[in-house]
Amino acid sequence: MKKIALILLILVTHNCSGQGYSFNTEEWWNRLAYEEQAAISDLSAIDTSIVVVSNRYKTEDKLRFMSEERGDGALLYFFVYAYQGQWHVLKKNNLKDAIELVPNKNKDWVVYTEGMGKIFTSELNRGMMMASQYDVNVIMLDYPSITTTKNNLGNYLFSIKNARYAYHDHVPVLEQIKRMKSEGQLGNGKLSLFFHSMGNYLLRQTVKNKELHRLNDSKWADNIILNSACVPQYHHAKWLNKVNFSKEIYVQYNPEDKTLYWAELLSKKKQLGRRLRNPISSKAHYINFNQVVGEEHSYFLTLQGRMPAKELTKKYYNTILHGNTIDFTTGYQKSTYRNIGYDVKP
């Protein structure tokens, strides 16, 4: 009990200040150039781009132009592209207008929802890294998941509140993506949905709040990917078994995930991405990465200042992010963790 009390004291007293959070520095914000007209006339020549749909509000600050808070429900749409050493954040009126600027719509698509700890700069960093490292078109569904004004415990509560509410703003976006995919407006590539960590609340709350019917009338997605899910594992099969709009569902977990350990300590609930229990979903493939990644949580991208993603993990994610299926007959074995799914063999 004394150990838990000490940990909680640290969480309550430690503040994530603007100066202490690296993605909130002037250097990071200066990498972003907000614009309402494109800086170049020929966007087909750019190397990396993503589409971002955000429920934040735009501030009057010329440097930190996107808030750390949720707005009034009106969504903002951006086409973000790399050009001359900057990420240009081009505001568009709607999702269709933003997607029309994507240079190669026939690439495979990933609808990407991140977890806790992202202000707008770090959100864009994750999206641009996924687009460049896996050569996919990315649509980021952005919501506020950290603020530089709160301590660690306050930020956990702030993030989980926004993650649980994100379905309200982003289910209509998913519905529009479904429609655009069926009408051929996303080209002829495959399409997958990738939920990381606390971002998995978007799918969970969509089901639990009886909004799934808006997405569930056809198999318009190739893969649904629940990655290091920071949501309760208890009875997860009940809501996951109701999801019918994808051909395959993949659940990546790690019983020694250090980040999810803290989530379990605070929530007093075993997390889907860490401490799975039966019954599991009959629709999903469960993959245990522990033997390859140790205590890691975000092992699908190579990020500055962190250990690079391992070749085994990159190969795996390259397969599922491109909408393809995993062959479990090679490189996998029956999981040593409660016989749930498969272990990735190192």
C-alpha positions as CSV (number, residue, x, y, z in Angstrom):
1,M,0.0,0.0,0.0
2,K,2.9,2.4,0.8
3,K,4.4,1.7,-2.7
4,I,1.0,2.5,-4.4
5,A,0.6,5.6,-2.3
6,L,4.1,6.9,-3.3
7,I,3.4,6.2,-7.0
8,L,0.1,8.1,-6.8
9,L,1.8,11.0,-5.1
10,I,4.4,11.2,-7.9
11,L,1.6,11.1,-10.5
12,V,-0.4,13.9,-8.8
13,T,2.5,16.2,-8.1
14,H,4.5,15.9,-11.4
15,N,3.3,18.5,-13.8
16,C,3.6,18.2,-17.6
17,S,4.6,21.9,-18.2
18,G,4.8,23.6,-21.6
19,Q,8.6,23.8,-21.2
20,G,8.9,20.2,-20.1
21,Y,7.0,18.7,-23.0
22,S,9.3,18.5,-26.0
23,F,6.5,18.7,-28.6
24,N,5.3,22.0,-27.3
25,T,8.6,23.9,-27.9
26,E,8.9,26.8,-30.3
27,E,11.2,24.6,-32.4
28,W,8.5,22.0,-32.9
29,W,5.7,24.4,-33.6
30,N,7.9,26.2,-36.1
31,R,8.1,23.0,-38.1
32,L,4.4,23.6,-38.8
33,A,3.2,26.2,-41.3
34,Y,-0.5,26.9,-41.1
35,E,-2.0,28.0,-44.4
36,E,-5.3,28.5,-46.1
37,Q,-3.7,28.5,-49.6
38,A,-1.1,25.9,-50.6
39,A,2.5,27.1,-50.7
40,I,3.0,25.3,-54.1
41,S,0.8,24.9,-57.1
42,D,1.7,21.3,-57.9
43,L,1.0,19.1,-54.8
44,S,1.5,15.9,-56.8
45,A,5.3,16.4,-56.4
46,I,5.3,16.2,-52.6
47,D,6.9,13.2,-50.8
48,T,4.8,12.7,-47.7
49,S,1.3,13.9,-46.8
50,I,-1.6,13.0,-44.5
51,V,-5.2,14.1,-44.0
52,V,-6.1,15.2,-40.5
53,V,-9.6,15.5,-39.0
54,S,-9.5,17.2,-35.6
55,N,-12.1,18.0,-32.9
56,R,-9.8,20.6,-31.4
57,Y,-10.4,24.3,-32.0
58,K,-8.0,26.7,-33.7
59,T,-6.5,29.4,-31.5
60,E,-5.6,33.0,-32.3
61,D,-1.9,32.2,-31.5
62,K,0.1,32.4,-34.7
63,L,2.7,29.9,-33.4
64,R,0.6,27.3,-31.3
65,F,-2.4,27.6,-33.6
66,M,-4.2,24.4,-32.5
67,S,-5.6,24.1,-29.0
68,E,-5.0,21.4,-26.4
69,E,-8.7,21.3,-25.7
70,R,-11.8,19.9,-27.6
71,G,-13.7,22.5,-29.5
72,D,-17.5,23.0,-29.7
73,G,-18.1,19.9,-31.9
74,A,-17.2,21.5,-35.2
75,L,-14.5,19.5,-36.9
76,L,-11.4,20.9,-38.6
77,Y,-10.0,19.3,-41.8
78,F,-6.4,19.6,-42.9
79,F,-4.1,18.4,-45.7
80,V,-0.6,18.2,-44.2
81,Y,2.3,17.9,-46.6
82,A,6.1,18.1,-46.3
83,Y,7.8,20.8,-48.4
84,Q,11.1,22.6,-47.9
85,G,11.8,21.4,-44.4
86,Q,8.3,22.2,-43.0
87,W,5.0,20.5,-42.6
88,H,2.4,22.6,-44.2
89,V,-1.0,22.4,-42.5
90,L,-3.4,23.4,-45.3
91,K,-7.0,24.0,-43.9
92,K,-9.8,22.6,-46.1
93,N,-13.6,22.9,-45.8
94,N,-14.4,19.2,-45.5
95,L,-12.9,15.7,-45.7
96,K,-13.7,15.3,-49.5
97,D,-11.7,18.5,-50.3
98,A,-8.7,17.3,-48.2
99,I,-8.7,13.8,-49.7
100,E,-8.8,15.2,-53.2
101,L,-5.3,16.7,-52.7
102,V,-3.8,13.3,-51.8
103,P,-1.3,12.6,-54.7
104,N,-1.8,8.9,-55.1
105,K,-5.3,7.7,-54.0
106,N,-4.6,4.2,-55.2
107,K,-2.2,3.5,-52.3
108,D,-3.5,1.5,-49.4
109,W,-5.2,3.7,-46.7
110,V,-4.9,3.7,-42.9
111,V,-7.4,5.5,-40.7
112,Y,-5.3,6.1,-37.6
113,T,-6.4,7.0,-34.1
114,E,-3.7,7.6,-31.5
115,G,-3.6,7.3,-27.7
116,M,-2.7,9.4,-24.8
117,G,0.0,12.1,-24.8
118,K,-0.5,13.9,-28.1
119,I,-0.8,17.6,-28.7
120,F,-1.2,18.7,-32.3
121,T,2.5,18.6,-33.2
122,S,3.1,15.1,-31.8
123,E,-0.1,13.9,-33.5
124,L,1.2,15.0,-36.8
125,N,4.5,13.5,-36.1
126,R,3.0,10.1,-35.6
127,G,0.9,10.3,-38.7
128,M,3.7,11.5,-41.0
129,M,6.0,8.8,-39.7
130,M,3.4,6.1,-40.4
131,A,2.8,7.5,-43.9
132,S,6.5,7.6,-44.8
133,Q,7.7,4.4,-43.1
134,Y,4.9,2.2,-44.4
135,D,4.1,4.0,-47.7
136,V,0.4,4.3,-47.0
137,N,-2.2,7.1,-47.2
138,V,-3.1,8.2,-43.7
139,I,-6.3,9.8,-42.3
140,M,-5.6,10.9,-38.7
141,L,-8.6,11.1,-36.4
142,D,-7.3,13.7,-33.9
143,Y,-8.6,14.5,-30.4
144,P,-6.9,16.2,-27.4
145,S,-5.1,13.6,-25.3
146,I,-2.7,15.7,-23.2
147,T,-2.5,19.2,-21.9
148,T,0.6,21.1,-20.7
149,T,-1.4,22.6,-17.8
150,K,-2.0,19.4,-15.8
151,N,0.0,16.9,-13.8
152,N,0.3,13.2,-14.8
153,L,-2.8,12.0,-13.0
154,G,-4.8,15.0,-14.3
155,N,-3.6,14.3,-17.8
156,Y,-4.7,10.6,-17.5
157,L,-8.2,11.7,-16.5
158,F,-8.2,14.4,-19.2
159,S,-7.1,12.0,-21.9
160,I,-9.5,9.2,-21.0
161,K,-12.4,11.6,-20.9
162,N,-11.6,12.9,-24.4
163,A,-10.9,9.4,-25.7
164,R,-14.2,8.1,-24.5
165,Y,-16.0,11.0,-26.1
166,A,-14.2,11.0,-29.4
167,Y,-16.8,8.6,-31.0
168,H,-19.3,11.4,-30.8
169,D,-17.2,13.5,-33.3
170,H,-15.5,10.8,-35.3
171,V,-18.2,8.2,-36.0
172,P,-19.7,10.6,-38.7
173,V,-16.2,10.8,-40.2
174,L,-15.9,7.0,-40.3
175,E,-19.3,6.9,-41.9
176,Q,-18.2,9.3,-44.6
177,I,-15.0,7.3,-45.2
178,K,-17.2,4.2,-45.6
179,R,-19.3,6.0,-48.2
180,M,-16.3,7.4,-50.0
181,K,-14.6,4.0,-50.1
182,S,-17.7,2.4,-51.6
183,E,-18.0,5.2,-54.2
184,G,-14.4,4.8,-55.4
185,Q,-13.3,8.2,-54.1
186,L,-10.4,6.5,-52.2
187,G,-8.9,4.8,-55.2
188,N,-8.5,1.0,-55.6
189,G,-6.2,0.3,-52.6
190,K,-7.1,-1.5,-49.4
191,L,-8.3,0.3,-46.3
192,S,-7.6,-0.5,-42.6
193,L,-8.4,1.1,-39.3
194,F,-5.6,1.4,-36.8
195,F,-6.4,2.2,-33.1
196,H,-3.4,2.6,-30.8
197,S,-3.5,2.5,-27.0
198,M,-6.3,4.8,-25.6
199,G,-7.4,5.5,-29.2
200,N,-9.1,2.1,-29.0
201,Y,-11.9,3.8,-27.0
202,L,-13.2,5.2,-30.3
203,L,-14.2,1.7,-31.5
204,R,-15.3,0.5,-28.0
205,Q,-17.5,3.5,-27.3
206,T,-19.0,3.3,-30.9
207,V,-20.3,-0.2,-30.0
208,K,-21.3,0.5,-26.5
209,N,-23.1,3.7,-27.4
210,K,-25.1,1.9,-30.1
211,E,-23.6,3.8,-33.0
212,L,-22.1,0.7,-34.7
213,H,-25.1,0.4,-37.1
214,R,-23.8,3.4,-39.0
215,L,-20.7,1.4,-40.0
216,N,-21.8,-2.2,-39.8
217,D,-23.9,-2.8,-42.9
218,S,-21.1,-3.9,-45.2
219,K,-17.4,-5.1,-45.1
220,W,-15.8,-1.9,-46.3
221,A,-12.6,-2.2,-44.3
222,D,-9.9,-4.9,-44.8
223,N,-8.4,-4.9,-41.3
224,I,-9.3,-3.5,-37.9
225,I,-6.2,-3.3,-35.8
226,L,-6.4,-2.9,-32.0
227,N,-2.9,-2.1,-31.0
228,S,-1.6,-2.0,-27.4
229,A,-5.2,-1.3,-26.4
230,C,-5.6,0.9,-23.3
231,V,-9.2,-0.1,-22.7
232,P,-10.6,-2.7,-20.2
233,Q,-10.2,-6.2,-21.3
234,Y,-13.2,-7.4,-19.3
235,H,-16.0,-8.6,-21.5
236,H,-14.2,-7.2,-24.6
237,A,-15.4,-10.2,-26.7
238,K,-19.0,-9.1,-26.2
239,W,-18.5,-5.8,-28.0
240,L,-15.8,-6.9,-30.4
241,N,-17.9,-9.8,-31.7
242,K,-20.5,-7.2,-32.8
243,V,-18.1,-5.6,-35.3
244,N,-18.8,-6.8,-38.8
245,F,-17.5,-4.1,-41.1
246,S,-14.0,-5.5,-41.7
247,K,-12.7,-8.7,-43.1
248,E,-10.1,-9.3,-40.3
249,I,-9.5,-8.1,-36.8
250,Y,-6.0,-8.1,-35.2
251,V,-5.3,-7.5,-31.5
252,Q,-1.7,-6.9,-30.6
253,Y,-0.9,-7.3,-26.9
254,N,2.2,-7.5,-24.6
255,P,1.8,-8.9,-21.0
256,E,4.8,-6.9,-19.9
257,D,3.7,-3.6,-21.5
258,K,5.1,-1.0,-19.0
259,T,2.9,1.9,-20.2
260,L,-0.3,-0.2,-19.7
261,Y,0.9,-1.2,-16.2
262,W,0.4,2.4,-15.1
263,A,-3.0,2.4,-16.7
264,E,-4.0,-0.7,-14.8
265,L,-2.7,0.8,-11.6
266,L,-4.8,3.9,-12.0
267,S,-7.9,2.3,-13.4
268,K,-7.7,-0.9,-11.3
269,K,-8.8,-2.7,-14.5
270,K,-6.8,-5.2,-16.6
271,Q,-6.1,-3.7,-20.0
272,L,-6.9,-5.4,-23.4
273,G,-3.4,-4.7,-24.6
274,R,-1.7,-6.3,-21.6
275,R,-3.5,-8.7,-19.3
276,L,-5.9,-10.6,-21.5
277,R,-8.3,-13.2,-20.1
278,N,-10.8,-15.6,-21.6
279,P,-13.3,-15.5,-23.2
280,I,-11.8,-13.9,-26.2
281,S,-13.4,-12.8,-29.5
282,S,-14.0,-15.5,-32.0
283,K,-13.6,-12.9,-34.7
284,A,-10.1,-11.6,-33.8
285,H,-6.5,-12.8,-34.1
286,Y,-4.5,-12.2,-30.9
287,I,-0.7,-11.7,-31.3
288,N,1.6,-11.5,-28.3
289,F,4.8,-9.4,-29.0
290,N,6.4,-9.8,-25.6
291,Q,9.3,-12.0,-26.8
292,V,10.3,-9.5,-29.4
293,V,9.7,-6.1,-27.7
294,G,10.1,-6.7,-24.0
295,E,8.3,-4.0,-22.0
296,E,7.6,-1.7,-25.0
297,H,4.2,-0.1,-25.8
298,S,4.7,1.8,-29.1
299,Y,6.8,-0.6,-31.2
300,F,5.2,-0.1,-34.6
301,L,7.1,3.1,-35.6
302,T,10.7,4.3,-35.6
303,L,10.6,7.6,-33.7
304,Q,13.3,10.2,-33.0
305,G,14.9,9.6,-29.6
306,R,13.7,6.0,-29.3
307,M,14.9,2.6,-30.2
308,P,14.2,1.9,-33.9
309,A,11.4,-0.5,-34.7
310,K,12.6,-4.1,-35.1
311,E,12.6,-5.8,-38.5
312,L,10.2,-8.5,-37.3
313,T,7.7,-5.9,-36.1
314,K,8.0,-3.8,-39.2
315,K,7.4,-6.8,-41.4
316,Y,4.3,-7.7,-39.4
317,Y,2.8,-4.1,-39.4
318,N,3.7,-3.6,-43.0
319,T,1.4,-6.6,-43.8
320,I,-1.6,-5.6,-41.8
321,L,-1.4,-1.8,-42.5
322,H,-1.6,-2.6,-46.2
323,G,-4.8,-4.6,-45.5
324,N,-3.2,-8.0,-46.0
325,T,-3.5,-11.1,-43.8
326,I,-0.9,-12.7,-41.5
327,D,0.3,-16.3,-42.2
328,F,0.6,-17.7,-38.8
329,T,2.2,-21.0,-40.0
330,T,5.7,-19.3,-40.2
331,G,7.4,-17.3,-37.5
332,Y,4.6,-17.8,-34.9
333,Q,3.8,-20.3,-32.2
334,K,0.9,-20.9,-29.9
335,S,1.1,-18.2,-27.2
336,T,2.8,-19.0,-24.0
337,Y,0.5,-16.4,-22.3
338,R,-2.7,-18.3,-21.3
339,N,-2.7,-19.9,-24.8
340,I,-4.3,-16.7,-26.2
341,G,-3.5,-16.4,-29.9
342,Y,0.1,-16.5,-31.1
343,D,3.5,-15.5,-29.9
344,V,5.8,-13.7,-32.4
345,K,8.9,-15.8,-32.4
346,P,12.1,-13.7,-32.0
